[in-house]
């Protein structure tokens, strides 16, 4: 099971809803109050918090992480790596008390989904990185991921991995192709379709099915989409809303088509080549989960070095070969293509890891749900989903 499949974000968690709804003035941290004393020059350590199953491991010893170990050997920096992030809202609740009270979190580098990263940027809870000291990021970051609306110029965030929310289906059992989001609503799929339960994971693809430009969607677009989903729930066309369990439903054939993440499908296809992933004709959502340096981090410079390490194409290729999500370093494709291992080299031709130009034209990064919108929108969506 991949890391992304563990994600079941709840839209607006208790901690996030409290801050967003009440607009706690003290929560915002001014730029001049974000940096702490950086001990990197004398203390060659850093603490890196990530999601489970989201970094390469040694085939014979899972406690070893080859790309991370290579960084430590090259720089002399020892990395404490913790797999402590299981849900964006849960992690927000864990570290928000320290951040809003201008205290250290004990972490130098974290990975969170971009919709949550947007909240951190708005609150002023993360530090701007020094791109002059990150030549690999400056040179190799995927152009399509450089300018998210929430973080102009990617000054506070750098994608760890990226991915696509699209449609997965069992072509053999369905007996036909799916080419658009609208194909999910055909009569022969009644009761055999699932959607993702998380608001931030679901809404963009469904809006794209209506022809909406998700980079500038409106409240009317949102409510139209909700009305359509409500109608399909009442008619029992939508079987249910899922987290990672859509993988099991699709694998067993209980579900024939569903919203899905690209990285999960690559792994499903290894066991069942009849499973296909579709970027619909009207478009799909490109997302990222990004590295960020929290306020008052004690080893900011060390963290910046680690971020840049993962943007070396050789390192990015090694990581991509293990996690199978969209690689944010396109130059890693040539590295994989030159591999003497046939299976590894084949990954360079996989459009779900390195999207081709035709696919990229149909991918878009959705504008974030604002703090003003989030409480009402989450209430509406969660009522439909049954959360």
C-alpha positions as CSV (number, residue, x, y, z in Angstrom):
1,X,0.0,0.0,0.0
2,X,1.4,3.4,-0.9
3,X,1.7,6.4,1.3
4,X,-0.9,8.5,-0.5
5,X,-3.5,5.8,-0.1
6,X,-3.3,6.3,3.7
7,X,-4.6,9.8,3.3
8,X,-8.1,10.4,4.4
9,X,-8.2,14.1,5.1
10,X,-11.4,15.3,6.8
11,X,-11.7,18.7,5.1
12,X,-11.7,21.0,8.1
13,X,-10.5,19.2,11.2
14,X,-11.2,20.5,14.7
15,X,-8.0,22.5,15.1
16,X,-8.1,23.9,11.6
17,X,-11.8,24.8,11.8
18,X,-11.2,26.6,15.1
19,X,-8.5,28.8,13.7
20,X,-10.1,29.4,10.4
21,X,-13.6,30.1,11.8
22,X,-12.5,32.3,14.7
23,X,-9.7,34.0,12.8
24,X,-7.5,34.0,15.9
25,X,-5.4,37.2,15.4
26,X,-2.5,35.9,17.6
27,X,-2.2,32.9,15.3
28,X,-0.5,34.9,12.5
29,X,3.3,35.3,12.8
30,X,4.9,38.3,11.3
31,X,7.9,37.7,8.9
32,X,10.4,39.1,11.4
33,X,9.4,36.6,14.1
34,X,9.7,33.4,12.1
35,X,13.4,32.7,12.1
36,X,15.2,31.3,15.2
37,X,18.8,30.8,16.0
38,X,20.2,28.4,13.4
39,X,22.6,25.9,14.9
40,X,23.5,24.2,11.6
41,X,27.1,25.4,11.5
42,X,28.0,23.6,14.8
43,X,25.2,21.0,15.1
44,X,25.2,18.7,12.1
45,X,21.7,17.3,12.7
46,X,18.2,17.8,11.6
47,X,14.7,16.4,12.3
48,X,12.6,15.4,9.3
49,X,9.0,14.5,9.7
50,X,7.3,12.7,6.8
51,X,4.4,10.3,6.0
52,X,4.7,6.5,6.2
53,X,6.0,4.6,3.2
54,X,7.1,7.8,1.5
55,X,10.8,7.3,1.1
56,X,13.0,4.6,-0.5
57,X,14.1,1.8,1.7
58,X,16.7,-0.9,1.3
59,X,15.3,-4.2,0.0
60,X,17.2,-6.3,2.6
61,X,17.0,-3.9,5.5
62,X,13.9,-1.6,5.7
63,X,15.5,0.5,8.5
64,X,18.0,1.8,5.9
65,X,16.9,4.6,3.5
66,X,19.5,4.8,0.7
67,X,18.9,8.4,-0.5
68,X,18.9,9.7,3.1
69,X,21.9,7.7,4.1
70,X,23.8,9.1,1.0
71,X,23.0,12.6,2.1
72,X,24.5,12.0,5.6
73,X,27.6,10.4,4.1
74,X,28.1,13.4,1.8
75,X,27.4,16.2,4.2
76,X,28.1,14.7,7.6
77,X,24.6,15.8,8.7
78,X,22.7,13.2,10.8
79,X,19.0,13.0,10.0
80,X,16.4,11.9,12.6
81,X,13.6,10.7,10.3
82,X,10.1,10.1,11.7
83,X,7.1,8.7,10.0
84,X,4.7,10.6,12.2
85,X,2.3,12.3,9.7
86,X,-0.8,10.2,9.0
87,X,-3.3,12.9,8.4
88,X,-2.9,16.6,7.5
89,X,-5.4,17.8,10.1
90,X,-4.1,15.5,12.8
91,X,-0.6,16.8,12.3
92,X,-1.9,20.4,12.1
93,X,-3.4,19.9,15.6
94,X,-0.2,18.3,16.9
95,X,2.1,21.2,16.0
96,X,-0.2,24.2,15.8
97,X,-0.1,25.1,19.6
98,X,3.7,25.6,19.3
99,X,3.5,27.6,16.1
100,X,0.7,29.9,17.2
101,X,2.6,30.5,20.5
102,X,5.9,31.3,18.8
103,X,7.6,28.1,20.1
104,X,9.8,25.5,18.4
105,X,8.1,22.4,17.0
106,X,11.1,20.2,17.4
107,X,11.1,19.6,13.6
108,X,13.3,21.2,10.9
109,X,11.5,19.8,7.9
110,X,7.9,18.6,7.3
111,X,5.9,17.3,4.4
112,X,2.2,18.3,4.1
113,X,-0.3,18.4,1.3
114,X,-0.4,21.7,-0.6
115,X,-3.9,22.5,0.5
116,X,-2.7,22.3,4.1
117,X,0.6,24.0,3.2
118,X,-1.6,27.0,2.0
119,X,-2.9,27.3,5.5
120,X,0.6,27.3,7.0
121,X,1.7,30.0,4.5
122,X,-1.3,32.2,5.2
123,X,-0.6,31.9,9.0
124,X,3.0,32.8,8.5
125,X,4.1,29.5,10.2
126,X,6.9,28.5,7.8
127,X,10.1,30.2,6.8
128,X,11.2,31.3,3.3
129,X,13.9,29.1,1.9
130,X,17.1,30.6,0.5
131,X,17.0,29.5,-3.2
132,X,20.6,30.9,-3.7
133,X,21.7,28.0,-1.6
134,X,19.5,25.5,-3.4
135,X,20.8,25.4,-7.0
136,X,19.2,22.0,-7.8
137,X,15.7,23.3,-6.8
138,X,16.2,26.4,-8.8
139,X,17.3,24.4,-11.9
140,X,15.3,21.3,-11.8
141,X,11.9,21.9,-10.2
142,X,9.1,21.0,-12.6
143,X,7.9,24.3,-14.2
144,X,4.3,23.2,-13.8
145,X,4.7,23.1,-10.0
146,X,6.6,26.4,-9.6
147,X,3.8,28.8,-9.2
148,X,1.0,27.6,-6.9
149,X,-1.5,30.3,-6.0
150,X,-0.9,29.8,-2.3
151,X,2.9,30.3,-2.5
152,X,4.0,32.6,-5.2
153,X,7.4,31.5,-6.5
154,X,7.5,28.5,-4.2
155,X,9.4,30.6,-1.7
156,X,8.1,28.7,1.4
157,X,7.6,25.2,-0.1
158,X,9.2,22.7,-2.4
159,X,7.3,19.6,-3.7
160,X,8.4,16.3,-2.2
161,X,6.3,14.3,-4.6
162,X,3.4,15.1,-6.9
163,X,0.5,13.2,-8.3
164,X,-2.7,13.2,-10.2
165,X,-6.3,12.7,-9.0
166,X,-8.1,11.0,-11.8
167,X,-10.2,8.0,-12.5
168,X,-9.3,4.3,-12.1
169,X,-11.4,1.5,-13.6
170,X,-11.3,-2.2,-14.4
171,X,-11.5,-2.2,-18.2
172,X,-12.0,-5.9,-18.6
173,X,-14.9,-6.1,-16.2
174,X,-16.5,-2.9,-17.4
175,X,-16.1,-3.9,-21.0
176,X,-15.5,-0.4,-22.4
177,X,-13.3,2.6,-22.0
178,X,-13.7,5.6,-19.7
179,X,-12.6,8.8,-21.2
180,X,-14.3,11.5,-19.2
181,X,-15.6,12.2,-15.7
182,X,-19.1,12.1,-17.2
183,X,-18.6,8.5,-18.1
184,X,-18.8,7.6,-14.4
185,X,-22.5,8.4,-14.4
186,X,-23.5,5.9,-17.1
187,X,-26.3,3.5,-16.2
188,X,-24.1,0.4,-16.2
189,X,-22.0,1.9,-13.4
190,X,-24.9,2.5,-11.0
191,X,-23.8,1.3,-7.5
192,X,-20.3,0.5,-8.8
193,X,-18.7,3.9,-8.4
194,X,-16.9,5.5,-5.4
195,X,-15.6,9.0,-4.8
196,X,-13.0,10.2,-2.4
197,X,-14.4,11.3,1.0
198,X,-11.9,14.2,1.6
199,X,-13.2,17.6,0.4
200,X,-9.8,18.7,-0.8
201,X,-9.1,15.5,-2.6
202,X,-12.5,15.3,-4.4
203,X,-13.8,18.6,-5.5
204,X,-11.4,19.6,-8.3
205,X,-11.9,16.6,-10.5
206,X,-15.7,16.8,-10.1
207,X,-15.7,20.5,-11.1
208,X,-13.4,19.7,-14.1
209,X,-16.1,17.3,-15.2
210,X,-18.4,20.3,-15.5
211,X,-15.9,22.2,-17.6
212,X,-14.7,24.5,-14.8
213,X,-11.3,26.1,-14.8
214,X,-10.2,24.9,-11.3
215,X,-7.5,27.5,-11.1
216,X,-10.3,30.1,-10.6
217,X,-13.4,28.2,-9.5
218,X,-16.2,30.0,-7.7
219,X,-18.7,29.3,-4.9
220,X,-21.4,28.7,-7.5
221,X,-19.2,26.0,-9.1
222,X,-18.8,24.4,-5.8
223,X,-22.5,24.3,-5.0
224,X,-23.4,23.1,-8.5
225,X,-21.0,20.2,-8.0
226,X,-22.5,19.4,-4.5
227,X,-26.0,19.3,-5.9
228,X,-25.0,16.8,-8.6
229,X,-23.2,14.6,-6.1
230,X,-26.2,14.7,-3.7
231,X,-28.5,13.6,-6.5
232,X,-26.3,10.7,-7.4
233,X,-26.1,9.7,-3.7
234,X,-29.9,9.7,-3.5
235,X,-30.2,7.6,-6.6
236,X,-27.6,5.2,-5.2
237,X,-25.4,5.6,-8.2
238,X,-22.5,6.4,-5.9
239,X,-21.7,3.3,-3.9
240,X,-19.9,5.1,-1.2
241,X,-17.2,7.6,-0.3
242,X,-13.8,6.2,0.5
243,X,-10.3,6.8,1.9
244,X,-7.6,4.3,1.0
245,X,-10.1,1.5,0.9
246,X,-11.0,2.2,-2.7
247,X,-7.9,0.2,-3.6
248,X,-9.5,-3.0,-2.1
249,X,-12.9,-2.3,-3.7
250,X,-11.3,-1.9,-7.2
251,X,-9.0,-4.9,-6.8
252,X,-11.9,-7.2,-5.8
253,X,-14.3,-5.9,-8.4
254,X,-16.9,-4.6,-6.0
255,X,-16.3,-1.3,-7.6
256,X,-15.7,-0.9,-11.4
257,X,-14.7,2.8,-11.4
258,X,-13.6,5.4,-8.9
259,X,-11.7,8.5,-8.1
260,X,-8.1,7.5,-7.6
261,X,-4.5,8.7,-7.1
262,X,-2.0,8.0,-9.9
263,X,0.6,6.4,-7.6
264,X,-1.8,3.9,-6.2
265,X,-2.8,2.7,-9.6
266,X,0.8,2.0,-10.7
267,X,1.0,-0.4,-7.8
268,X,-2.4,-1.9,-8.5
269,X,-1.5,-2.5,-12.1
270,X,1.5,-4.7,-11.0
271,X,-1.0,-7.2,-9.7
272,X,-3.8,-6.6,-12.2
273,X,-3.0,-5.2,-15.6
274,X,-6.8,-4.7,-16.3
275,X,-6.8,-1.7,-14.0
276,X,-6.4,1.5,-15.9
277,X,-5.9,5.1,-14.9
278,X,-7.5,7.9,-16.8
279,X,-6.8,11.6,-17.0
280,X,-10.2,12.7,-18.3
281,X,-10.5,14.6,-21.5
282,X,-11.8,17.6,-19.6
283,X,-8.9,17.5,-17.2
284,X,-7.6,16.2,-13.9
285,X,-6.0,17.7,-10.8
286,X,-2.3,17.9,-10.4
287,X,-1.3,18.1,-6.7
288,X,1.8,18.1,-4.6
289,X,2.9,17.3,-1.1
290,X,5.6,19.7,-0.1
291,X,8.6,20.2,2.1
292,X,8.4,23.1,4.5
293,X,10.6,24.5,7.2
294,X,8.6,25.5,10.3
295,X,9.2,28.7,12.2
296,X,12.1,28.7,14.7
297,X,13.6,25.5,13.2
298,X,17.0,25.1,14.8
299,X,18.7,23.6,11.7
300,X,17.3,25.7,8.8
301,X,20.4,25.6,6.7
302,X,20.8,21.8,7.2
303,X,17.1,21.4,6.1
304,X,17.7,23.5,3.0
305,X,20.7,21.3,2.1
306,X,18.5,18.2,2.4
307,X,15.8,19.7,0.2
308,X,18.3,20.5,-2.5
309,X,19.8,17.0,-2.2
310,X,16.5,15.5,-3.3
311,X,16.5,17.7,-6.4
312,X,19.7,16.2,-7.7
313,X,18.3,14.2,-10.7
314,X,20.2,11.1,-9.6
315,X,18.6,11.2,-6.2
316,X,15.2,12.2,-7.5
317,X,15.3,9.2,-9.8
318,X,16.1,6.8,-7.0
319,X,13.2,8.1,-4.9
320,X,10.8,8.1,-7.9
321,X,11.6,4.5,-8.7
322,X,10.5,3.5,-5.2
323,X,7.4,5.7,-4.5
324,X,6.0,5.8,-8.1
325,X,4.3,9.2,-7.9
326,X,4.8,12.1,-10.3
327,X,8.4,13.1,-10.0
328,X,8.8,16.8,-9.4
329,X,12.2,16.6,-11.1
330,X,11.7,15.9,-14.9
331,X,15.4,15.6,-15.4
332,X,15.2,12.3,-13.4
333,X,13.6,10.7,-16.4
334,X,16.8,10.5,-18.3
335,X,18.5,9.0,-15.3
336,X,16.0,6.2,-15.1
337,X,16.0,5.7,-18.9
338,X,19.7,5.0,-18.8
339,X,19.3,2.2,-16.1
340,X,20.6,-1.2,-17.1
341,X,17.7,-2.7,-15.2
342,X,14.9,-3.1,-17.7
343,X,12.1,-2.7,-15.1
344,X,13.7,0.5,-13.8
345,X,14.3,1.9,-17.3
346,X,10.6,1.3,-18.1
347,X,9.5,3.8,-15.4
348,X,10.9,6.6,-17.5
349,X,8.2,5.9,-20.1
350,X,5.4,5.8,-17.5
351,X,3.2,9.0,-18.0
352,X,2.0,8.6,-14.4
353,X,5.6,9.3,-13.2
354,X,6.7,11.6,-16.0
355,X,3.6,13.0,-17.7
356,X,4.0,13.6,-21.4
357,X,3.1,17.0,-23.1
358,X,-0.4,15.8,-24.1
359,X,-1.3,14.7,-20.6
360,X,0.2,17.9,-19.0
361,X,-2.1,20.0,-21.1
362,X,-5.0,18.4,-19.3
363,X,-3.6,18.9,-15.8
364,X,-4.3,21.8,-13.6
365,X,-3.5,22.9,-10.0
366,X,-6.7,23.8,-8.2
367,X,-7.0,27.1,-6.3
368,X,-7.1,26.5,-2.6
369,X,-10.3,26.7,-0.5
370,X,-9.8,30.0,1.4
371,X,-10.2,30.2,5.2
372,X,-13.4,32.2,4.7
373,X,-14.9,29.4,2.5
374,X,-13.6,26.4,4.3
375,X,-16.0,26.0,7.3
376,X,-19.2,26.4,5.2
377,X,-17.9,24.3,2.3
378,X,-16.6,21.5,4.6
379,X,-20.0,21.4,6.4
380,X,-21.8,21.1,3.1
381,X,-19.5,18.4,1.8
382,X,-19.2,16.4,5.0
383,X,-23.0,16.3,5.2
384,X,-23.2,14.7,1.8
385,X,-20.4,12.3,2.5
386,X,-21.7,11.4,6.0
387,X,-18.7,12.5,8.0
